[in-house]
Every structure is written in structure tokens, then in C-alpha cells.
Amino acid sequence: MSEKTISKYIDALSKKLGVAAEHIYSTLYKQAIVMGIVELICGAIMLVGLVISIRFVYNVFTKSKYEKKDDKYYSTDEPINTYAKIKDSDFVEDGLIWYVAAFVWIVMLVIIFIAIPDGLLHVLNPNYYSLKEILDTFKG
């Protein structure tokens, strides 16, 4: 698409909205950058959440500490830390933790693999996305 065609679209859009063409383009340019930054932040938050949740599940299975209690007729293992209490819960013993963790991890990975590349594209090439927004306005 040539610059003349793009200029015509921007001029038509500015007449429609009643503002200067330079104002529209600069606003869309800034919005593309802001959208990219927001997507990068969301992706980073999801990445941190993924690491924390994996670390938590790992700690539940590796850092559980128990203390042997001997009664008159039998001995039991009593949990002495929070990880052991969580490991002894029905949620973990029944294996539900793996279904929930797998679902959450898959959702987080999908969001990470979509948000971070899209955010980088918005930040690195805001011209494309501002022009795309203008063209989408006229198409739809």
C-alpha cells in the first residue's frame, strides 16, 4: 500500500472524527506502544506466576517434614511444616493437584506464548499496528 493511499485513509478518518490527521496517527502510534508494554507486563506476570506455582508444587513433594510419634500400639508421622500439611491433604493424596496444576500451567503457557511475542511486535514496530488500526476502521 502506498503512502498516498495511507494518507487518504488518515485524512478520511480525521474528517470523520473531526480532528487533525497528525493527532490521529500520533495517538495510534502511542497506543500501539502502550499496548505492547501492557502485553509484555502481562506475559512477565504470567511467567513469574508459572515459576512460583511450579516451585510450590516441587516444594510440597520435596520439603515436607514429618516427626515420628510413638503411641502405645503404633507409630505415626505427624507433619511439622506447612508443606507436609498440604501434602497430607486429600487434594494432594487423591492426585487432584496434578490435574489442577496441569490445567493452570497450560493456560499460563498459552498466555505467555501469545502475550510476549505480540507485545514485542507492538513495541518494536508500532507503525505497522497504527496503520493496521486505521485500515481495520475502514474495513469494518
Protein Blocks (a to p, Z undefined) as FASTA:
>chain_A
ZZklmmmmmmmmmmmnopafklmmmmmmmmmmmmmmmmmmmmmmmmmmmmmmmmmmmmmm
mmcccdddddfkbccdddfbfklmmmmpmklmnommmmmmmmmmmmmmmmmmmmmmmmmm
mmmmmmlmmmmmmmmmmmZZ
